[in-house]
Amino acid sequence: MEKVKTIEDVIEVASKYLHNDNLTFIRKAYAIAEAKHEGQFRKSGEAYVQHPIEVAYILATLHVGPATIAASLVHDVLEDTDMTLDDMKRELGEDVTSIVDGVTKISKLKYHTKDKVLAQNHQKILLAMAKDIRVVLVKLVDRLHNMRTLQFHDNPDKQKRISKETLDLYAPLANRLGMYKLKAEL
C-alpha cells in the first residue's frame, strides 16, 4: 500500500514547477478544505480531507496549474458543506470556483446504462458540459482515487455499479484525452 499523502507532499511536487505565490494559494485552498471537512470521515475511517489531498497529489504529478490543484482540494466542499459558490468565489476566485462548480455538476449526472452507444453519448455530454478541460481532469482523478478506495464500500452491488461506470465512462474518457496511464489504472 502506498504511503498516505499530506499537503506537504502536494507542495513538494508542485514546488518543482510552480512559484511560491502559487504554493501559498494552494495552501489557502487546503486550509479551507480542512476546515470545511472537519469531522467528516470516509468509509475507510480516514479524515475526509485525505481524499482531496490524494487527488491534488495525483494532479500535481501531472504538472497541472495552481487553480486546478486548488480546485481539487475543495472539489467536494460545495456539495458536502455549507460553503456557497459566492463564498468560494470570494475566497479562491472565479477560476477555482468555476472548476469546482463544473465538477459538482458532473457529479450530479446519473449514469444508468449498459449500452456502449449511450455511454459514448454520456462522455460527449460530459465533455460538452465541462467547457474547461480542468473540470474533466479533476473529475477523472477524483474517480481514480475513489476506485483506489472502492474496497471500503460494504455494498458489493454498489462496488459493481461504480466499477461498471468507471469502465464504461471514465476509462474511455481518459483514453480519449490521451491519458493512457490513468486509463489503464481506471
N, C-alpha and C positions, 0 to 999 in steps of 0.2 A: 504494500500500500504506500502510495506517495505521501510525503510529508505534507501536513496541513499548512496552507499558506497564510501569511499575515499581510497586513497593509505594507509593512516594511519590505516584504518580498516583491510586492507590486511596484513600490517606489524604486527598489533596486533595479528591477528590469527596465522600468520606464526612464530612469535617470541616464541610461545608456544612450538615449536618443531624444529626450525632452529637456527643456530648460527648467531651471529652478522655479520660476513663477508658475509653470505648468504643474510641477510636482506639488506646490502649495495648493493649487486649485484642486488637484486630485485628493489631497489630504482633507480639504474642506468638504468635498463630496463624501468622503469616508466618514467624517465626523457626523454628518447629517444622517447617513445610513445607520451608523452605530447607535445614535440617539433614538432615531425613529423605530428601529427594530429591537430596541432594548426590551428584554422579557419575552421575546418571540424565539421559538425553537423549531428546528427542522425535525422531521420524523426520525432522523438519525440520533437526535438528542443534542446535536451541536447548536450553538447560538445561531440564530437565523443569519446574522451578518456574515457568517462564514461563507455562505453561498455567493453573495455578491463579490466578496474578496476573491474567491476562486475564479469567478467569471472575469473579473478585472485582471487577474494574473494571466489567464489564458490570452485575453485580448492584448495585454502589454507585450506578451511574447510574439504577437503578430505585428507589433510596432504600429498600432493604431494611434490616433491623436488623443490629446488630453480630454477633449469633450466626450469622446467615445468611452474612455476609461472611467471618467467621472459619471457618465450616464449609466454605465454598467454597475457601478457601486450603489446607485439609487434606483435601479430599474424596477424594483418592486415596491418602492416607497408610496407611490400614488395609489397603487392597488391595495396595499396591505396596512396602511397607516392613515393618520389624519391629515397628512400633508396634502395641500391642494396644488393645482397647476400654477396658480398665482404665487403661492409661497415658494415653489420650486424656481419659478422664473426670477423672482426677487433674489433668491439665494445663489442660484447657479447659472442664471441667464437663459436666454431664449434657445440657444443651440442645444444645451443639455436637456432642457425641458421638452423640446421638440422630439429628440431621440427617445426619451422615456415615454412620452405620450404615444409615439408610434409603436413601441414595444408593448405597451399596455393594450393598445387596440388590437394588435396581432394576437396577444394572449387571450383576448375575448372571442376570437374567431373559433367556431366549433368545427371540428373535423369529424365527419361521420360517414366515411365512405371506404369501401374496399375496392372501388373501381379506379384503375390507374389513370384513365382519362380525367375523371373528376379530381384525382389527386394532382394531376398536372394543371388543371384549371385553378385549383386551390393555390398552387405555387405561384401562378401568374397573378392571381388576386393579391396574394401576399406581397409580391414584388411591386405591384402597382400601388398598393396602399402605402408601402414604405418608399416614399419618394426619395428618401435618403438611405443609401446602402448601409450606413452605420446602424440603422434600426435593425436591418436583417442580420448584420454581424453580431450585434448584442443578443438578438433572439436565438441565433444558431448556437452561440457559445453558452447561453443560458440553458438551452436544451441539452447540449453536450454535458454540462455539469450535472444537470438533473438525471441524465442517463447514467452517469458515473455513480450516482447515489440511489438508483432505482431499487436496489435490494431492500431499502428501508421501508418501501411501501408494503404493507402487510396484506394487501389485496392482490392476489395473482391475476385476476381479471383486469384490474387497473394497470398492473405492470405490462400485461399483454397489449392493452389498448394503447398505452404510451409508446411501447416499443413499435407497434404497427404504424402508428402515426409518424414516428421518427423515421422508420424505413421508407414509408410511402411519400412523406412530405419533406422532412428536413435533410435527410441524407442526399436525395436527388437535388435539392436546392443548393446544398454545399457544393455538389458536383458541378452544377450549372454555373456556379460562381468561380469555379476553378480551385476550390479549396479541398484538394484531394485528400490531404491528411485528415482534415476534420470530417470529411465524408466517410473515410474508412473507419474512423473511430465510432461515428454515429451508427 
